[in-house]
Amino acid sequence: QTVSFWDFISIHREKKDTKHIHRLIQTHDYHQRVKGQSQVSLFKKEGNLCQGVVPVVTYQSYLFPLHSVSVPKMEPHITCVRIIGENFHLVSDTLYNISRGQTNHHIDMACFPDLPALQERAKHDISFIYVIRKKDILLGIFILKDVFQHIEEEGNILECSACFMNSYGKNEEDIFFACFLYAIHEIQKNVKKRYSLLQINNLGHNILLLDKWKWKYTPLQTTECG
């Protein structure tokens, strides 16, 4: 199923009234359907949800301070590799297996961007994708992204938008979280843009990371989303 996804919806500050925004969204959705590009339109709404629109899913998004992260101790044969360029097949294979139900965890619903679009985002430091493996066995994947939001006197936001753990057990969860810390450390070390805030959406396997992160850090804010 092809879905139209609106990642950013922005409007001129002088036109920012509810009726104008709703008219803009409905008009765009109408043209998408008439042209036959997609019969499904998906967008994220933060705060008060749209009246008359039933969300596919509702969840909470947590915003935390993001301090310098040290390299955690990794178990032997565990690798956490950032996906850029020639190793992109590790992502495409993983997403294919998830969409076909060929993983250890069943996913009720998964939405992926077109692979060339995801590859371009990874290449230009918009999406940060990490694959966790033990030798040649897939253990999990993280997808973090730059949401292009800056909070005055706080800094830029890095969002953990999705992750997937392909294993069970407490030890596996510890490995998963250690690799998440490694991924953040790697971003802080190698990416030019600085991030001072971490946003974690309470969706899917993100809950495994969220439980451990909340153990040490108190969220600055919690937002209802759909």
BELGI-V139126 format. One record per residue. N is the residue number from 1. RES is the residue in one small letter. SS is DSSP state (~ for helix, > for strand, _ for the rest). OMEGA is omega in radians with two decimals (999 if undefined). NEAR is the number of other C-alpha atoms within 10 Angstrom. Layout:
((N;RES;SS;OMEGA;NEAR) (N;RES;SS;OMEGA;NEAR))
//
This chain:
((1;q;_;3.09;6) (2;t;_;-3.09;13) (3;v;_;3.01;14) (4;s;>;-3.12;16) (5;f;>;3.10;15) (6;w;>;-3.06;11) (7;d;_;3.13;10) (8;f;_;3.03;10) (9;i;_;-3.13;11) (10;s;_;-3.08;8) (11;i;_;-3.13;12) (12;h;_;-3.05;7) (13;r;~;-3.14;7) (14;e;~;-3.14;6) (15;k;~;-2.96;10) (16;k;_;3.00;11) (17;d;_;-3.00;11) (18;t;~;-3.10;10) (19;k;~;-3.13;9) (20;h;~;3.14;12) (21;i;~;-3.13;15) (22;h;~;3.13;12) (23;r;~;3.13;11) (24;l;~;-3.13;14) (25;i;~;-3.11;14) (26;q;~;3.13;12) (27;t;~;3.13;11) (28;h;~;3.13;12) (29;d;~;3.13;17) (30;y;~;-3.12;14) (31;h;~;3.09;12) (32;q;~;-3.10;16) (33;r;~;-3.14;14) (34;v;~;-3.14;10) (35;k;_;3.10;9) (36;g;_;-3.14;9) (37;q;_;-3.13;12) (38;s;_;3.05;16) (39;q;_;-3.14;15) (40;v;_;3.07;13) (41;s;>;-3.06;16) (42;l;>;3.05;14) (43;f;>;-3.14;13) (44;k;_;3.08;15) (45;k;_;3.12;14) (46;e;>;-3.13;14) (47;g;_;3.14;12) (48;n;_;-3.13;10) (49;l;_;-3.07;15) (50;c;_;3.07;13) (51;q;_;3.12;6) (52;g;_;3.11;6) (53;v;_;3.14;8) (54;v;_;-3.11;10) (55;p;_;3.04;14) (56;v;_;3.14;8) (57;v;_;3.01;9) (58;t;_;-3.10;16) (59;y;>;3.08;13) (60;q;>;3.09;16) (61;s;>;-3.07;22) (62;y;>;3.11;20) (63;l;>;-3.07;20) (64;f;>;2.93;20) (65;p;>;3.14;16) (66;l;_;3.13;18) (67;h;_;3.11;12) (68;s;_;-3.09;11) (69;v;_;3.12;15) (70;s;_;3.11;12) (71;v;_;3.13;14) (72;p;_;3.07;14) (73;k;_;-3.10;10) (74;m;_;3.08;13) (75;e;_;3.12;10) (76;p;_;3.06;8) (77;h;_;3.08;9) (78;i;>;3.08;16) (79;t;>;3.05;19) (80;c;>;-2.94;23) (81;v;>;3.04;18) (82;r;>;-3.08;20) (83;i;_;3.05;20) (84;i;_;3.00;19) (85;g;~;-2.91;11) (86;e;~;-3.12;7) (87;n;~;-3.11;12) (88;f;~;3.14;17) (89;h;~;3.10;13) (90;l;~;3.09;16) (91;v;~;-3.09;19) (92;s;~;3.10;14) (93;d;~;-3.13;11) (94;t;~;-3.14;19) (95;l;~;3.09;20) (96;y;~;-3.13;13) (97;n;~;3.10;13) (98;i;~;-3.10;20) (99;s;~;-3.14;17) (100;r;_;-3.13;11) (101;g;_;-3.08;13) (102;q;_;3.13;12) (103;t;_;-3.12;17) (104;n;_;3.11;13) (105;h;_;3.07;13) (106;h;_;3.10;12) (107;i;_;-3.12;13) (108;d;_;-3.14;9) (109;m;_;3.10;9) (110;a;_;3.11;9) (111;c;_;-3.13;12) (112;f;_;2.96;12) (113;p;_;3.02;12) (114;d;_;-3.06;9) (115;l;~;3.09;14) (116;p;~;3.12;9) (117;a;~;3.12;10) (118;l;~;3.12;18) (119;q;~;3.11;20) (120;e;~;3.12;14) (121;r;~;3.11;17) (122;a;~;-3.10;21) (123;k;~;-3.04;14) (124;h;_;3.05;10) (125;d;_;3.01;16) (126;i;_;3.01;17) (127;s;>;3.11;22) (128;f;>;-3.02;25) (129;i;>;3.14;25) (130;y;>;3.10;24) (131;v;>;3.14;24) (132;i;>;3.11;26) (133;r;>;2.96;17) (134;k;>;-2.92;14) (135;k;_;-3.13;11) (136;d;_;-3.11;10) (137;i;>;3.12;10) (138;l;>;3.08;17) (139;l;>;-3.12;22) (140;g;>;-3.13;22) (141;i;>;3.02;25) (142;f;>;2.97;24) (143;i;>;3.06;19) (144;l;>;-3.14;24) (145;k;>;3.02;20) (146;d;>;-3.12;18) (147;v;>;3.10;17) (148;f;>;3.06;11) (149;q;>;3.13;12) (150;h;>;3.10;14) (151;i;>;-3.08;10) (152;e;_;-3.14;7) (153;e;_;3.10;6) (154;e;_;3.10;12) (155;g;>;-3.10;15) (156;n;>;-3.09;20) (157;i;>;2.97;23) (158;l;>;-3.07;28) (159;e;>;2.93;24) (160;c;>;-3.00;26) (161;s;>;-3.11;20) (162;a;>;3.00;18) (163;c;>;-3.09;23) (164;f;>;3.09;22) (165;m;>;-3.03;21) (166;n;_;-3.12;21) (167;s;_;-3.11;16) (168;y;_;2.98;11) (169;g;_;-3.11;7) (170;k;~;3.14;9) (171;n;~;3.12;10) (172;e;~;3.09;15) (173;e;~;3.10;16) (174;d;~;3.09;14) (175;i;~;-3.13;19) (176;f;~;-3.11;25) (177;f;~;3.10;18) (178;a;~;3.11;18) (179;c;~;3.06;26) (180;f;~;3.08;22) (181;l;~;3.11;17) (182;y;~;-3.13;22) (183;a;~;3.13;25) (184;i;~;3.09;21) (185;h;~;-3.11;18) (186;e;~;3.09;17) (187;i;~;3.14;20) (188;q;~;-3.08;18) (189;k;~;-2.92;12) (190;n;~;-3.13;8) (191;v;_;-3.05;12) (192;k;_;-3.10;9) (193;k;_;-3.13;10) (194;r;_;3.11;13) (195;y;_;-3.12;22) (196;s;_;-3.09;17) (197;l;>;3.12;21) (198;l;>;3.11;20) (199;q;>;3.13;24) (200;i;>;3.11;24) (201;n;>;-3.09;24) (202;n;_;-3.09;21) (203;l;_;3.04;18) (204;g;_;-3.09;16) (205;h;_;2.99;16) (206;n;~;-3.11;18) (207;i;~;3.12;14) (208;l;~;3.10;18) (209;l;~;-3.07;21) (210;l;~;3.14;19) (211;d;~;-3.12;11) (212;k;~;-3.13;13) (213;w;~;-3.13;15) (214;k;~;3.12;12) (215;w;~;-3.10;8) (216;k;~;-3.03;8) (217;y;_;3.07;12) (218;t;_;-3.12;12) (219;p;_;3.08;16) (220;l;_;3.08;11) (221;q;>;3.10;10) (222;t;>;-3.06;15) (223;t;>;3.04;14) (224;e;>;-3.10;15) (225;c;>;3.05;18) (226;g;_;999;20))
//
